[in-house]
Amino acid sequence: MELFTVTITTTSEEALSKLLSHMEQEFADLHKQPDGIYFEESRIQSEHSISCYGNLPGFKLSEKAPIVYMKAANALADYILEVRERAILRRIIRKDFHYKHTDDLDKIEKYCVQLLEETHEELRTPDDRQRRKKLLVQSISQYFEEQTDLHIDGYIRFRLDSYLKELHEIVEYSVDEYILDQQYHEFIALLKYFVFVQETKIPVAHVMHRGDHQFVLLNEQMRPIETKQMTSVVVEMPDHDIEVEDMIVSTLITVSPQKIFIHTRQPDLQVIKTIQQIFDTRAQLCVYCPVCTPYLSESAQQLD
């Protein structure tokens, strides 16, 4: 008694092996039992089919068919998430957002994968993969209630509307992040060039980072830097709402130090990285020295 047939178009033995593995794991308790099920495989060129049959005369369709179809839906959902999801994302990036170059595709896909695999305070939840799997299982199990032949490629393309809509939203968000990131790096490159061609105005600047968004800018005499006598440069980072970052960078570009010492206990902070990117070899990072200890000792205690 044939219960269902799943067909996959692939030249990848690895993809086929993954599908078979998920099927075997899901049906381990029913496979080849006297009243259970068994599988048969067939191949026509790149079309590979896996057919599931009930063992007669013991198999009872009315009792076990719902269990079989739910197990098949679970196996196919796991296969789509593990093997096909990244290819689907890439197709959406290419066809719906018109990115053709491999470098663009790779970077946007990386953003997508990070969103899908990591918790994100705006879009993602820790059990997000299980929620996507639930969408797939519901759709596939409902399909098996009406049809017994399922072609995976066609099914993904034409029947998984809710799932594809969610992936489309993920890609849309990732494309926005990619564009903003590009704009940011282009702007940093422009500032870096401006700093390179600009004459230095003071020998040394000390950036004292007391934690979070608390900064003090000091000159070589360890006095606050004054910019009133200079033509100020206003910097507004693309899509960066941190006013302190803009102010620090603007001031440093205005006074154009020959050397910048960045004193911080948080070297991975974005503004610290930005200063290093713009001023390159003129910026030197310090996480502890006699100069900064009196200024940062309080923040160091708070961070410990």
N, C-alpha and C positions, 0 to 999 in steps of 0.2 A: 504494500500500500504506500504510494508516494505521498509524502506530507508537504514537502516544499523543495524547490530548486533555486539555488543562489548562483548567479553567473557573474564572473568578474572578467573584465578586459584588461589584461596586463601582460607585459613581457618580463616583469620582475618576479623572479622566483622567491625573493624575500617577502614581497607583499603577499603572494599566494600562501607562503608558509605561515605568515602571521595570521591570515584568515583561518587557515586550517587549525592552527594552534588555539585560537579563540573558540572555534567550534568544538574542538576536542575537550577543552577545559570545561566549557559550559555543559556539555552533554556526557560528562564522565560517568554520571550515575545512571544514565539510561542506555549508554552505548552497548549494543550487542547483548543486552539482557533478553531472556526468552520472550518477554512481553514488552521489550523496549524498542530501540531504533538502531539503524545502521546507515552508513553513508556509502555512496558510490560517486566516483569522480569521472569526468569525461572532458576531453579537450578538443577543440577545433581551432587550429591556428592559435591566435592570441585569446580566444574565448575559453575560459575554464569554468566548468560547472560542477557544483557540489549538490547532489541530490540526497534528501533524507527520506528514509522509508521506515514504516512501522513493521516490526516483526510479527507476522501472522502465524498462527491464528490468535496469539495471546494479546496483541496490541488492541486496545479499545480506544477508538477515535474520540468518542464523546468524553472520556475521562482524561485522556492524556494530550489531546491536541492543543488545548490552551497552554499547558505546561511547555510543550515542545515549541510553540510559536513564541512564547515569552523568552525561552532560553535562546532561541535563534535571534530574537531581537536584541538581547543582551550581548551576544557574541558579535553581531554586526555593528552595534553601537560602539563597542570597545575597539573593533577594527577601524571604524571610521575615525574615531578620536585619535587613535595611535598612529595610523598609517596615512589616512587621507586628508586630515584636517589642514595640515600645512600646505598641501597642494591646492586645496580649496581656497585658502587665504591668498595664496599667490595668484590664483586665477582671478579672484576678485580685484586684487591690486592692479593686475595687468589690464583686465577688461573693463572694469567699472571706473577705475581711477586713472587709466591710460598711462601707467608707468611701464616702460619697455626695457630700460637698461638694467642689466643684472645687478649693478651696484645699488641702484634705487630699490629694486625688488628685494634684495637681501636685507637692506637696512629697515625697510618698512615691515617686512616679515618678522624681523627680530623684535621690533616694537610690539607687534601683534602677539607673538609667543610670550613675551614678558607679561603682557596683560592677561593672557589666558592662563598662565601658569602661576602668577604671583597675585597676592592680595592687593587690591587697589582701592583706596578709600572712596573713590567716586563711582567706579564701575564694577569692581569685582568683589566677590566674597570668597572665603576660604573653601567652601564646598562648590565652587563654580563648575568644576569639571563634572561633578555628580549631577548638577542641574542640567548641563548640556547633554549628558548621557540620558537623563530622564526624558528630555525632549525627543531624542532619537528613539529610545525604546518605545515610547508611546506611539510615535508615528509608525514605526516598523511593525509593531505588534498589531496595530489596527489594520495595516495593509495586509498582513497575513490572514486576517479574518475574512478578507474578500478575495485575495489572490494567493496563488501558491508559487508563482514564478517571479523572482525578483532579480532584476539586473542592477547591480550595485551602482554602476556609473550613471545609468539613466535615472535611477531612483534618487541619487544625490542631486542631480541637476534639476529634476522636475518635481520632486515630491517633498523635499525637506524645506519648505518655505520658512517656518519659524526658526529653524536652526541656521539657515543661510542668512536670514535677516539679522540674526544676532552677530554672526561673523562679519557681515557687512558693516554693522555699527562699530565693531572692534577695528576693522580696517580704516573706517572713516576717522575714528579717534586717532589711530596710529599715524595716518597720513598727516593730520593736523600737527601732531607732535614732531613728525619728521620735518615738515616745512618750517616750524618754529626753530627747530634745532639747526637747520640749514641757515636760516636768517641770523641766528645767534652767532654761529661760527663765521659767517661772512662779515658780520659787524665787528667781531673780535679781530679778524684779519685786517679790517680797515683801520681800527684803532691801533693795532700793532704797527702798521705801516706809518701812521701819523706820528707815533712815538719815535719810530726809527729816524724819521727825517727831521724831527723837531730838535732844536738845540736845548741842552740841559740848562736849567735855571738855578738849581740848588744841588749841592754835592750829595746830600744824604737825606732820606726820609725814613722815619720809623713808623710802621703801622702797628699800633698796639691794639690787639684784639682781646677784649676783656670777657668775651663770651657772648653767644647769641648775636645780636646786632649792635653791640657796644664797641665802638672803635674810637681811638685817639690817634691823631696824626701829629708827629713830632719831627722837628728838624734835627740837624746834627748836634745842636746844643741842648737837645731834649726839651725844647720849648714848642708850644703849639704852632703849627704852620699857619701863616696868614696869607691869604690870597687876594687881599683888597687891592694891592698895587699891581696885580696881574690881570690880564684878560682871561676871564674864566671860560673854561670849556664845559659845556653841558652835555652829559652823556645819559642817554636813556636806553637801557638794555631792552631788546625786543622781547615783549611778553614777560618781562621780569618785574614784578610789582614791588620789589624790595628797594625802597627809596635810599636806604643806607648804602647799598651796593653802588647805586648810581652816583651818590655823593662822594664816596671814597674814590671811585675810579676817576670821576671828574676832577677832583682835587689833585690827585696824583698826576694826571695828564697836564693840568694847568701849571703845576710847579715843576714838572719834568725833572725829577731827581736823577742824578747820575747813578745812584745806587739806592735800592729800597730794601730795608730789612723788615720782614713780616714776622712779628712776634705773636704766636698763637698757640693755644693748646688744642685747637680744632683744625688741623691742617686740611681736612677734607671738606671744609665748608666751601660752598660755591663761590662766594666772593673772594676767598683766598685763591682758589684755582683760577678765577678770572684775572686777578692781578698778575699772577704768575704767567698766564697765557699772553697777556698784553705786553708786559715788560720783559718777558723772557729771561735772558741771562742777567739783566739788571736787578732782578728780584731775587732775594735770598731768604729762604725760610728758616725761622728759628723757633724751636719748641721749648727751649730753655737756655737762658744765658743771664749773666749778672745784670745786664742792662734792663731786661724786661721783668726780672723777678719782682722788683718793688711795685710794678704796675699790674702784673698779672697774678700775684700771689693769692689775692682774694678769690679770683675766678678759678685759679688752680685748685684751691681748697673745695670750692663748690662742685667742681667737676669730678673730684676724687670719690 
